[in-house]
Amino acid sequence: MCHTVAVTEAIDHTVRGSWTPAGGARSPLPAHALRWLRARTGLEEGSTPAGPSSVLPVAESALPESARAALAGVVDDANVLLDRDSRLGRTGGLSYVDLIRRRSGAGLAAPDAVVLPETPAQVQRVLDVCVEHDIAVVPFGGGTSVVGGVTALRGDKRAVVALDLAQLDRLVSVDPVSRIAVLQAGVRAPDAERLLGAHGLTLGHFPQSFERATIGGFAATRSAGQASSGYGRFEDMVEGLRMATPVGEWRLGVAPASAAGPDLRQLVLGSEGTLGVITEVALRVRPAPTVRRYEGFVVDGWERGVAVVRALAQQRELADVTRLSDMDETEVSVALSGGLKTKALRAYLNLRGVDRPCLLVLGWEAEDGRELAWKRAAALRIVHTFSPVTLGSTAGESWRHNRFAGPRQRDALLDVGVCVETLETATHWSAIPALWSSVRGALTDALTAPGRRPVVMCHISHAYETGASLYFTAIVPRDPDDPVGQWQRAKAAACQAIAGAGGTPVGTITHHHAVGTDHRPWLSGEIGEVGASVLDAVKRRLDPTGILNPGKLIPTPGQADQDPQIG
Ligand SMILES: Cc1cc2nc3c(=O)[nH]c(=O)nc-3n(C[C@H](O)[C@H](O)[C@H](O)COP(=O)(O)OP(=O)(O)OC[C@H]3O[C@@H](n4cnc5c(N)ncnc54)[C@H](O)[C@@H]3O)c2cc1C
């Protein structure tokens, strides 16, 4: 059984008001789900589908002709795109706010050109041209950032280009003995699995943005996939990197481990396009699994669920996929699936005396049945000490089957007038209960309004011996008069809860979504003024004129947190 995942629809950057070109129309909400949503949140009848992108305002390109000609001299005329649709398609990422902006046209910041290099050498020369012509550069992978990471901010430069890495799409080499594969930065995750699958290998990185996101983007944001317990976070997979910078190419990583000073790869991982453009990544790969088993359980109460995951983590028996939903997320999953099975499940859980059901999904993948049976038995020995209700493999397989459906569901929710967005953090086990409660409270309070009753739900899908991530999703009827402000106020309240009072953070401002523009105002609080000045110094060394991704990540002292181009 090969570990590939089908991509059902073409990726098209010129259509960005939704996850796929078909948008919510491809996967409309079933009638029972809509009924539940209206009763639970106060959502009124109505439909708000994305309009045609042809009506959106896009300013004329400000790229000077001299710069265009110099860029075309590097990548060829055909790879410097100035047309409206190509530029509109790279205005930003795929957060709720990005999608709303592309539906309303307000606050759009289109790049002045899209540049598509074909080789690492061309990337280097493009940077040289941009330094010479004072042009800002936004490295653009899959464009799935949800924190403003690819918003086309110009900063103090004459123009801004989106440096789209789509044509750096090759598997450079495979070393099966060492289990290392070198992939170019623009390879999308499904293509990475396909290319590696031909060698019997897998990367095992399956974020929910799998269909669109790229190897370079994963490295630049320290991404975490759904199977992080088994395969690790993306930075755990990185053996080496090749990065173009305005002061020359930088290659990192020569051995599996090293005591040659600080590990400078960690400076590149999570640098979000502000220090250079990653062109190649050497990755630790594994034999593709031939067997897998996903199972569902219900645990009575969030606290007990957290205790199960902690026990698995601390006894080093986490399943490759370990995912615990709180009561609200469990309720929403059950309500959205609907039908007879839902009624039967509710009745069964009642019968078993479960008052506060929390869904736990465990998934194991292995090279053979014996290995899988061994891993599963070790984990289940722990799980069963918490007396869960076993739902079996149907529930687990159903989760696996739908694991990339979230973005399509979001399109459908946007089309019926819902505000739906996520945010994430991580903290130590001892702080999990308080942080879960304070972030839920902050989001609920900020989103509650007359006729609007938010649903705020949470899950843990990345666990460690010392703590875990908390991933929140909020659903509430959209404020038609101020849809962006409605979410931004809620997000600020949640960030404040995470940042804590009195300068002591309760958790990290981001576990895997990265900093971008959205978390930038909170970064100094987490890394301290000294940390911020170190980042700033590295930035100045690698990018002395500041062309790379202005307004993202680096908390430059004295500089406004938001770019004035964004209203
Ligand atoms: C629906 C949805 C679900 C998501 N689920 C997950 C999830 O499960 N786990 C997770 O970790 N994230 C998730 N994300 C966030 C996002 O997918 C990740 O941050 C991802 O790593 C971004 O990859 P990308 O190729 O799309 O990068 P982009 O969005 O194109 O870029 C992200 C940042 O990296 C920079 N960058 C991109 N490529 C390069 C490069 N080659 N060199 C230097 N800088 C570069 C950009 O300038 C930007 O700052 C999700 C996003 C969405 C919309």
The ligand as an SDF file (V2000), in Angstrom:
LIG
                    3D

 53 58  0  0  0  0  0  0  0  0999 V2000
   -6.3980   25.4120    5.7590 C   0  0  0  0  0  0  0  0  0  0  0  0
   -5.0140   25.4990    6.3220 C   0  0  0  0  0  0  0  0  0  0  0  0
   -4.5390   24.4840    7.1330 C   0  0  0  0  0  0  0  0  0  0  0  0
   -3.2490   24.5590    7.6760 C   0  0  0  0  0  0  0  0  0  0  0  0
   -2.7990   23.5220    8.4280 N   0  0  0  0  0  0  0  0  0  0  0  0
   -1.5320   23.5520    8.9150 C   0  0  0  0  0  0  0  0  0  0  0  0
   -1.0250   22.4540    9.6650 C   0  0  0  0  0  0  0  0  0  0  0  0
   -1.6980   21.4420    9.8610 O   0  0  0  0  0  0  0  0  0  0  0  0
    0.2490   22.5420   10.1090 N   0  0  0  0  0  0  0  0  0  0  0  0
    1.0310   23.6320    9.8530 C   0  0  0  0  0  0  0  0  0  0  0  0
    2.1800   23.6410   10.2620 O   0  0  0  0  0  0  0  0  0  0  0  0
    0.5600   24.6830    9.1750 N   0  0  0  0  0  0  0  0  0  0  0  0
   -0.6870   24.6690    8.6850 C   0  0  0  0  0  0  0  0  0  0  0  0
   -1.1590   25.7330    7.9720 N   0  0  0  0  0  0  0  0  0  0  0  0
   -0.2950   26.9110    7.7630 C   0  0  0  0  0  0  0  0  0  0  0  0
    0.5730   26.8130    6.4940 C   0  0  0  0  0  0  0  0  0  0  0  0
    0.0880   25.8330    5.6400 O   0  0  0  0  0  0  0  0  0  0  0  0
    1.9960   26.4920    6.8510 C   0  0  0  0  0  0  0  0  0  0  0  0
    2.5450   27.6250    7.4860 O   0  0  0  0  0  0  0  0  0  0  0  0
    2.9130   26.1020    5.6820 C   0  0  0  0  0  0  0  0  0  0  0  0
    4.1420   25.7090    6.2250 O   0  0  0  0  0  0  0  0  0  0  0  0
    3.1500   27.1740    4.6800 C   0  0  0  0  0  0  0  0  0  0  0  0
    3.7100   26.5840    3.5120 O   0  0  0  0  0  0  0  0  0  0  0  0
    3.5770   27.3310    2.1160 P   0  0  0  0  0  0  0  0  0  0  0  0
    4.4070   26.6130    1.1270 O   0  0  0  0  0  0  0  0  0  0  0  0
    2.1580   27.5350    1.7510 O   0  0  0  0  0  0  0  0  0  0  0  0
    4.2630   28.7240    2.4750 O   0  0  0  0  0  0  0  0  0  0  0  0
    3.7570   30.1820    2.1650 P   0  0  0  0  0  0  0  0  0  0  0  0
    2.4260   30.4120    2.7440 O   0  0  0  0  0  0  0  0  0  0  0  0
    3.9260   30.4710    0.7240 O   0  0  0  0  0  0  0  0  0  0  0  0
    4.8470   31.0070    2.9880 O   0  0  0  0  0  0  0  0  0  0  0  0
    4.8710   30.9630    4.3940 C   0  0  0  0  0  0  0  0  0  0  0  0
    6.0490   31.8160    4.8750 C   0  0  0  0  0  0  0  0  0  0  0  0
    7.2770   31.2220    4.4700 O   0  0  0  0  0  0  0  0  0  0  0  0
    7.9740   32.0530    3.5500 C   0  0  0  0  0  0  0  0  0  0  0  0
    8.4920   31.1830    2.5200 N   0  0  0  0  0  0  0  0  0  0  0  0
    7.8040   30.3570    1.6940 C   0  0  0  0  0  0  0  0  0  0  0  0
    8.6580   29.6770    0.9150 N   0  0  0  0  0  0  0  0  0  0  0  0
    9.8970   30.0840    1.2530 C   0  0  0  0  0  0  0  0  0  0  0  0
   11.2090   29.7560    0.7980 C   0  0  0  0  0  0  0  0  0  0  0  0
   11.4120   28.8680   -0.1610 N   0  0  0  0  0  0  0  0  0  0  0  0
   12.2570   30.3870    1.3650 N   0  0  0  0  0  0  0  0  0  0  0  0
   12.0800   31.3030    2.3430 C   0  0  0  0  0  0  0  0  0  0  0  0
   10.8740   31.6530    2.8000 N   0  0  0  0  0  0  0  0  0  0  0  0
    9.8020   31.0440    2.2670 C   0  0  0  0  0  0  0  0  0  0  0  0
    6.9670   33.0650    3.0720 C   0  0  0  0  0  0  0  0  0  0  0  0
    7.5720   34.2780    2.6840 O   0  0  0  0  0  0  0  0  0  0  0  0
    6.0680   33.2060    4.2830 C   0  0  0  0  0  0  0  0  0  0  0  0
    6.6350   34.0820    5.2110 O   0  0  0  0  0  0  0  0  0  0  0  0
   -2.4420   25.6920    7.4120 C   0  0  0  0  0  0  0  0  0  0  0  0
   -2.9250   26.6890    6.5730 C   0  0  0  0  0  0  0  0  0  0  0  0
   -4.1900   26.6060    6.0360 C   0  0  0  0  0  0  0  0  0  0  0  0
   -4.6780   27.6860    5.1300 C   0  0  0  0  0  0  0  0  0  0  0  0
  1  2  1  0
  2  3  1  0
  2 52  2  0
  3  4  2  0
  4  5  1  0
  4 50  1  0
  5  6  2  0
  6  7  1  0
  6 13  1  0
  7  8  2  0
  7  9  1  0
  9 10  1  0
 10 11  2  0
 10 12  1  0
 12 13  2  0
 13 14  1  0
 14 15  1  0
 14 50  1  0
 15 16  1  0
 16 17  1  0
 16 18  1  0
 18 19  1  0
 18 20  1  0
 20 21  1  0
 20 22  1  0
 22 23  1  0
 23 24  1  0
 24 25  2  0
 24 26  1  0
 24 27  1  0
 27 28  1  0
 28 29  2  0
 28 30  1  0
 28 31  1  0
 31 32  1  0
 32 33  1  0
 33 34  1  0
 33 48  1  0
 34 35  1  0
 35 36  1  0
 35 46  1  0
 36 37  1  0
 36 45  1  0
 37 38  2  0
 38 39  1  0
 39 40  1  0
 39 45  2  0
 40 41  1  0
 40 42  2  0
 42 43  1  0
 43 44  2  0
 44 45  1  0
 46 47  1  0
 46 48  1  0
 48 49  1  0
 50 51  2  0
 51 52  1  0
 52 53  1  0
M  END
$$$$
